[in-house]
Amino acid sequence: MTRFHRTWGGLLALGLATIVPNRATAADEQWVSLFDGTTLSGWTKAGNEDSKWEVKDGTIVGSGRSSMLYSPKTYKNFKFRTELKINDHGNSGVYFRSPTAKGDFSTGYEAQVDSTHRDPIRTGSLYTFIHVFEQLVPPDTWFTYEIEVVTKDFRGHVVPHIKVSINGKLLYEFLDHNDTWKEGYFAFQQHDPGSRVEIRKIEVLELP
């Protein structure tokens, strides 16, 4: 059983829960791709100048020293999905509601991407909020990260409800009672020189 380290807020649905992957609906037509498959048009790099974000064979590749790659616009409520993989001993992250595009690792929610890095906090974690220490995805393996965020009422308090899924399986729903990050960019992290993250799909469905 995955061990969760819980800090700064409420957590619903402890443990790993299996759900049926979403079937195609009319809502699928509203999904918007944020990556055209050939360029980084609209995306912004911030961080060390000698880091690299480039497109190779239809895939975004991040390498080199620490930096971030930010989406063209900000989002508040949404469904987000991306297909990516991390190398052996690599470390990355999928950020959302990151308020500024300045390369700061400490701003915004981070869904961890880490299979075998020396940092024991693995893929599936919501960094500093919920920590997963079990390896859910092997290194050098494509997987789908799905994140749903909606700020709504819970027992008289309006708070972000954050669902995190991997390959169609819901890991947890987290209620951030501190309302830490209210709106912001999506971003991908390039953590250190030994890391290499690859991304081949980035899609978002904005919600009311």
Number of C-alpha atoms within 10 A of each C-alpha: 8 14 12 16 15 15 13 14 15 14 18 12 11 13 14 13 11 11 11 8 11 8 6 8 8 6 8 11 9 13 15 13 15 18 20 13 18 13 14 18 12 11 16 16 21 16 18 14 11 12 19 19 22 14 17 13 9 15 20 20 19 27 22 18 17 23 27 28 25 25 23 15 11 16 20 19 20 17 17 21 20 19 18 22 25 28 21 17 16 25 27 29 25 23 24 27 22 27 18 14 21 16 22 16 19 10 18 23 25 25 26 22 30 31 29 20 19 11 12 14 25 24 28 29 24 24 22 16 19 20 22 23 19 17 16 14 20 16 18 17 12 16 17 17 22 22 21 20 23 19 19 14 11 12 7 7 10 16 20 24 22 22 18 21 22 19 13 16 17 21 21 20 20 22 23 20 16 12 14 15 16 17 16 22 21 27 26 26 28 31 23 16 15 15 22 22 25 23 21 19 18 21 17 20 18 17 13 7
